[in-house]
Structures are given as structure tokens and as C-alpha cells.
Amino acid sequence: MPRTVNPDLVNALAGDSFQIAHLIFLNIGGGIYITDNAYDVSYINTYTASDHLVEIGSPTETRDLRVNTLNIGLSGVDQAYISLFLQSDWLNRKARVQKVVIDGSSVVGAPLTVFEGQITRFQISESDRGSDVTVAIASHWADFDRKAGRLTNNVTQQYFFPNDVGFEYSANTVKDIKWGRK
């Protein structure tokens, strides 16, 4: 994905010392804004420093058209994350991972978007040491092959219209249709 990098960010990275942090946004509930920085980071929104953020996957990019994914691991010690995923509408919600350079207490330049997509699944893992929540984010190509709408078969028709038998023999008639063939 082509990116333009803010000149201030380039200058900061060329310096001798700099601090890099991730800014993560998950659009569930009222929106989760967290960072792996030692203290809160303000950039448009306030990203809360969280020691429950235990893993940020590394995205891979190719020139091929494929679904890229990234996993974010959260410690389940804070039950708020678990309950938020269990009680919220999370599927296909926006998610974004950005990197920023921090100088003192302010963000230098503009963040560099590392990955942006939608939440496709989450998994809660329990063990005797604790619990973890893994959130999977996929690129916007994730539901490219998804088939929307209803199927034209008798089972689907009976589900929506129990007394209608219009599709009773639909599976047999599909064999005779010649779409664009002679």
C-alpha cells in the first residue's frame, strides 16, 4: 500500500534518539484507543497506556491480491476486554494500527498507518497462568468472496415462507440452464 511519510517524522527518525509507540484503535463499544507506550498519547484521541497489550503482530505485504491479517493480543486479566467482545457487535468493525515517534510528550509529525482493516474474529484463551484475548484483523479484502442475500433453494425458501413450494424442484432445473453457452 503506498504511503506518504510526514517530513517531520522522517527528520525525527534520522536523529540519534527517538521513541516509537503503537496507537491501536478498535471500533467496538465506544471505541478502544490503546497504546504500548509507557504513558497516554494524545493524537486526535487519547490513546490509553495499557500493560494489557501483550502482542502486536507484524503485517506482511505483497503485490498479490490476498487477505492480509494481523493479530493483537490482549491480556484477559482486565475482564473489561473480554466482556466488551462478548457483549458488543464486533464483527467487521474498523481497526487500525499506527506507529508514531514521540518526542517528550508529543507526537512528531503524523502517524504512519501500519495496518488498517476490520475485525474478523476474536479468541479467548484460558490457562492456569491467566487469560488472553486475541483479536484478528483482516484487510478490506476479507469479505470479498462473501455471498450476500439468500440462496434460491427449497430449504431457504421454506425458512422465510413456510407454505411456499416454489423452489421445491429448483435444484433439478439449474442443470438445464445454459448461461451464455450454445
ZAZAKE-794482 format. One record per residue: residue in one letter; x, y, z of N, C-alpha, C in turn. Coordinates in steps of 0.2 Angstrom, whole numbers, plus 5000, padded with zeros to 4 digits. Example, Ala and Ser with C-alpha at 12.3 -4.5 7.8 and 13.67 -1.06 7.14 Angstrom:
> A,5066,4972,5039,5062,4978,5039,5066,4984,5039
> S,5064,4989,5035,5068,4995,5036,5064,5000,5039
This chain:
> M,5004,4994,5000,5000,5000,5000,5004,5006,5000
> P,5004,5011,4995,5008,5016,4995,5007,5021,5001
> R,5012,5024,5004,5011,5028,5009,5015,5035,5008
> T,5013,5040,5011,5017,5046,5011,5019,5047,5019
> V,5025,5048,5020,5028,5049,5026,5029,5056,5028
> N,5026,5059,5033,5027,5066,5035,5034,5068,5036
> P,5036,5073,5033,5044,5075,5033,5046,5076,5040
> D,5042,5078,5045,5044,5079,5052,5046,5072,5055
> L,5042,5067,5053,5043,5060,5055,5050,5058,5052
> V,5051,5059,5046,5057,5057,5043,5063,5060,5047
> N,5063,5067,5048,5068,5070,5052,5069,5067,5059
> A,5064,5066,5062,5064,5063,5069,5068,5056,5069
> L,5066,5052,5063,5069,5045,5063,5077,5046,5061
> A,5079,5051,5058,5086,5052,5056,5090,5055,5062
> G,5087,5056,5067,5090,5059,5073,5093,5053,5077
> D,5097,5055,5082,5101,5050,5086,5096,5046,5091
> S,5091,5049,5094,5087,5045,5098,5080,5047,5097
> F,5076,5042,5097,5068,5043,5096,5065,5038,5100
> Q,5059,5039,5101,5054,5034,5105,5049,5032,5100
> I,5047,5026,5099,5042,5023,5094,5037,5020,5098
> A,5030,5021,5097,5025,5018,5100,5019,5016,5095
> H,5015,5012,5097,5010,5010,5093,5003,5013,5095
> L,4999,5015,5091,4992,5018,5093,4987,5013,5089
> I,4983,5010,5094,4978,5005,5091,4971,5007,5093
> F,4967,5007,5087,4960,5008,5088,4956,5002,5086
> L,4951,5000,5090,4947,4995,5089,4940,4998,5090
> N,4936,4998,5084,4929,5001,5085,4924,4997,5087
> I,4924,4995,5094,4919,4991,5097,4917,4995,5104
> G,4911,4994,5106,4909,4998,5111,4909,5005,5109
> G,4912,5009,5113,4913,5016,5112,4919,5018,5108
> G,4923,5013,5107,4929,5013,5103,4935,5012,5109
> I,4940,5008,5107,4945,5006,5111,4951,5010,5108
> Y,4955,5014,5112,4961,5018,5110,4966,5016,5115
> I,4971,5012,5113,4976,5010,5117,4983,5010,5114
> T,4988,5011,5118,4995,5012,5116,5000,5007,5120
> D,5005,5005,5117,5010,5001,5121,5015,5006,5124
> N,5014,5013,5123,5019,5017,5126,5018,5017,5134
> A,5023,5020,5137,5023,5020,5145,5018,5025,5148
> Y,5016,5030,5144,5011,5034,5146,5006,5036,5141
> D,5000,5039,5142,4995,5040,5137,4998,5045,5132
> V,4995,5044,5126,4997,5048,5120,4991,5051,5117
> S,4992,5058,5116,4986,5061,5113,4988,5063,5106
> Y,4984,5061,5102,4984,5062,5095,4977,5062,5092
> I,4973,5067,5091,4966,5067,5089,4962,5064,5095
> N,4963,5058,5097,4960,5055,5103,4966,5053,5108
> T,4964,5052,5114,4969,5050,5119,4969,5042,5119
> Y,4975,5040,5117,4977,5033,5117,4979,5031,5124
> T,4976,5027,5128,4977,5025,5135,4983,5020,5135
> A,4988,5021,5139,4994,5017,5140,4991,5010,5143
> S,4992,5005,5141,4990,4998,5143,4995,4993,5144
> D,4996,4991,5150,5000,4985,5151,4997,4978,5149
> H,4990,4979,5147,4986,4973,5145,4988,4971,5137
> L,4991,4976,5134,4993,4975,5127,4999,4971,5127
> V,4998,4964,5125,5004,4960,5126,5007,4958,5119
> E,5004,4959,5113,5006,4957,5107,5003,4961,5101
> I,5008,4963,5097,5005,4966,5090,5009,4963,5085
> G,5005,4959,5081,5008,4955,5075,5011,4960,5070
> S,5015,4957,5066,5019,4960,5061,5015,4959,5054
> P,5013,4964,5051,5009,4963,5045,5014,4962,5039
> T,5012,4958,5034,5016,4956,5028,5012,4959,5022
> E,5016,4962,5018,5013,4965,5012,5016,4962,5006
> T,5011,4960,5001,5013,4958,4994,5010,4962,4989
> R,5012,4960,4983,5009,4963,4977,5003,4959,4975
> D,5002,4953,4978,4997,4949,4976,4990,4951,4979
> L,4985,4950,4976,4978,4952,4979,4976,4946,4984
> R,4977,4947,4990,4976,4942,4995,4974,4946,5002
> V,4971,4942,5006,4968,4945,5013,4974,4945,5017
> N,4977,4950,5019,4982,4951,5024,4979,4951,5031
> T,4982,4948,5036,4979,4948,5043,4984,4951,5048
> L,4982,4953,5054,4986,4955,5059,4983,4953,5066
> N,4986,4950,5070,4984,4948,5077,4986,4953,5082
> I,4981,4955,5087,4983,4959,5093,4981,4955,5099
> G,4986,4954,5103,4985,4950,5109,4984,4955,5115
> L,4978,4954,5119,4977,4957,5125,4977,4953,5131
> S,4979,4955,5136,4979,4951,5142,4972,4951,5145
> G,4969,4945,5147,4962,4945,5149,4962,4946,5157
> V,4967,4948,5160,4967,4950,5167,4962,4955,5168
> D,4961,4960,5164,4956,4965,5164,4950,4962,5161
> Q,4945,4961,5164,4939,4957,5162,4935,4962,5157
> A,4937,4968,5157,4933,4973,5153,4934,4971,5145
> Y,4940,4969,5143,4941,4967,5136,4936,4961,5134
> I,4936,4956,5139,4933,4950,5137,4925,4952,5137
> S,4923,4955,5142,4916,4957,5142,4914,4961,5136
> L,4918,4966,5134,4917,4970,5128,4916,4966,5122
> F,4920,4961,5121,4919,4957,5115,4913,4952,5115
> L,4912,4950,5121,4906,4945,5122,4899,4949,5121
> Q,4899,4956,5123,4893,4959,5123,4892,4964,5118
> S,4897,4965,5113,4897,4970,5108,4896,4967,5101
> D,4894,4971,5097,4894,4969,5090,4901,4971,5087
> W,4905,4966,5086,4912,4967,5084,4914,4965,5077
> L,4910,4961,5074,4912,4958,5068,4912,4964,5062
> N,4917,4964,5058,4918,4969,5053,4918,4976,5055
> R,4920,4977,5061,4921,4984,5064,4928,4986,5062
> K,4929,4992,5061,4935,4995,5059,4941,4994,5065
> A,4947,4993,5062,4953,4993,5067,4959,4996,5063
> R,4963,4999,5067,4969,5002,5064,4975,5002,5069
> V,4980,5000,5066,4987,5000,5070,4991,5005,5067
> Q,4994,5010,5071,4998,5015,5068,5005,5016,5072
> K,5010,5018,5069,5016,5019,5073,5017,5027,5073
> V,5020,5029,5079,5021,5036,5080,5028,5037,5083
> V,5031,5042,5082,5038,5044,5085,5036,5049,5090
> I,5038,5048,5096,5036,5053,5102,5042,5056,5104
> D,5042,5063,5105,5047,5067,5107,5044,5071,5114
> G,5047,5069,5119,5044,5071,5126,5038,5068,5127
> S,5032,5072,5126,5026,5070,5127,5021,5071,5121
> S,5024,5073,5116,5020,5075,5110,5022,5070,5104
> V,5017,5069,5099,5018,5065,5093,5022,5070,5088
> V,5027,5067,5085,5031,5070,5080,5028,5069,5073
> G,5026,5074,5070,5023,5073,5063,5016,5070,5063
> A,5015,5065,5058,5009,5062,5058,5010,5054,5059
> P,5006,5050,5062,5007,5043,5062,5007,5040,5056
> L,5011,5034,5056,5012,5030,5050,5007,5024,5051
> T,5002,5023,5046,4997,5018,5047,5001,5012,5045
> V,5001,5007,5049,5004,5000,5048,4999,4995,5045
> F,4993,4996,5048,4988,4991,5046,4981,4994,5047
> E,4977,4993,5043,4970,4995,5043,4965,4990,5040
> G,4960,4989,5044,4956,4984,5041,4949,4983,5046
> Q,4947,4977,5046,4941,4976,5050,4942,4969,5055
> I,4939,4969,5060,4939,4964,5065,4936,4958,5062
> T,4939,4952,5061,4936,4946,5059,4934,4941,5064
> R,4938,4941,5069,4937,4936,5074,4941,4938,5081
> F,4939,4935,5086,4942,4935,5092,4942,4928,5096
> Q,4947,4927,5100,4948,4921,5103,4950,4922,5110
> I,4947,4919,5115,4948,4919,5122,4952,4913,5124
> S,4958,4914,5127,4962,4908,5129,4962,4908,5137
> E,4960,4903,5140,4961,4902,5147,4966,4897,5149
> S,4970,4899,5154,4975,4894,5157,4976,4895,5164
> D,4980,4891,5167,4981,4892,5175,4985,4898,5176
> R,4989,4901,5171,4993,4907,5172,4989,4913,5171
> G,4983,4913,5167,4979,4919,5166,4975,4918,5160
> S,4972,4923,5157,4968,4923,5151,4971,4928,5146
> D,4970,4926,5140,4972,4931,5134,4966,4932,5129
> V,4965,4937,5126,4961,4939,5121,4965,4940,5115
> T,4964,4936,5109,4967,4938,5103,4962,4940,5098
> V,4964,4946,5095,4959,4949,5090,4962,4949,5084
> A,4959,4946,5079,4961,4946,5072,4958,4951,5068
> I,4963,4955,5064,4961,4960,5060,4963,4958,5053
> A,4958,4959,5048,4960,4957,5041,4959,4963,5037
> S,4962,4963,5031,4962,4969,5027,4955,4970,5024
> H,4953,4975,5020,4946,4976,5017,4944,4971,5012
> W,4949,4966,5010,4948,4961,5005,4945,4955,5009
> A,4944,4955,5016,4942,4949,5019,4935,4947,5017
> D,4930,4951,5016,4924,4948,5014,4922,4949,5006
> F,4928,4949,5002,4927,4950,4995,4923,4944,4992
> D,4924,4938,4994,4921,4932,4992,4914,4931,4995
> R,4912,4935,5000,4906,4934,5004,4900,4934,4999
> K,4896,4930,5000,4890,4930,4996,4884,4933,5000
> A,4881,4938,4997,4876,4941,5001,4869,4939,4998
> G,4864,4940,5002,4857,4938,5000,4856,4931,5002
> R,4850,4928,4999,4848,4922,5001,4849,4917,4995
> L,4849,4911,4997,4850,4906,4991,4844,4904,4988
> T,4844,4902,4982,4837,4900,4979,4837,4893,4979
> N,4835,4890,4985,4834,4883,4986,4828,4882,4990
> N,4825,4876,4990,4819,4875,4994,4820,4876,5002
> V,4826,4874,5004,4827,4875,5012,4826,4882,5014
> T,4830,4887,5010,4830,4894,5012,4823,4897,5011
> Q,4819,4895,5005,4813,4897,5004,4808,4895,5009
> Q,4808,4889,5012,4804,4886,5017,4805,4890,5024
> Y,4812,4892,5025,4813,4896,5031,4810,4902,5031
> F,4810,4906,5026,4806,4913,5025,4799,4912,5024
> F,4797,4907,5020,4790,4907,5018,4788,4899,5019
> P,4786,4897,5025,4785,4890,5026,4780,4887,5021
> N,4775,4890,5019,4770,4887,5014,4771,4887,5007
> D,4777,4890,5005,4778,4892,4998,4783,4886,4995
> V,4780,4882,4990,4784,4877,4987,4787,4879,4980
> G,4788,4885,4979,4790,4887,4973,4797,4885,4971
> F,4801,4884,4976,4808,4882,4974,4809,4874,4976
> E,4804,4870,4976,4804,4863,4978,4809,4859,4973
> Y,4808,4861,4967,4812,4857,4962,4818,4862,4959
> S,4820,4867,4962,4825,4872,4959,4831,4868,4958
> A,4833,4864,4962,4840,4860,4961,4840,4856,4955
> N,4834,4854,4953,4834,4850,4946,4834,4854,4940
> T,4831,4860,4941,4831,4865,4935,4837,4868,4933
> V,4841,4869,4938,4848,4873,4937,4852,4869,4932
> K,4851,4863,4931,4856,4859,4927,4854,4860,4920
> D,4848,4862,4918,4846,4864,4911,4847,4871,4909
> I,4849,4875,4913,4850,4882,4911,4857,4883,4908
> K,4857,4886,4902,4863,4887,4898,4865,4894,4898
> W,4869,4896,4903,4870,4903,4904,4876,4905,4899
> G,4874,4908,4893,4879,4910,4888,4882,4905,4884
> R,4880,4899,4885,4883,4893,4881,4878,4891,4875
> K,4880,4888,4870,4876,4886,4865,4875,4878,4865
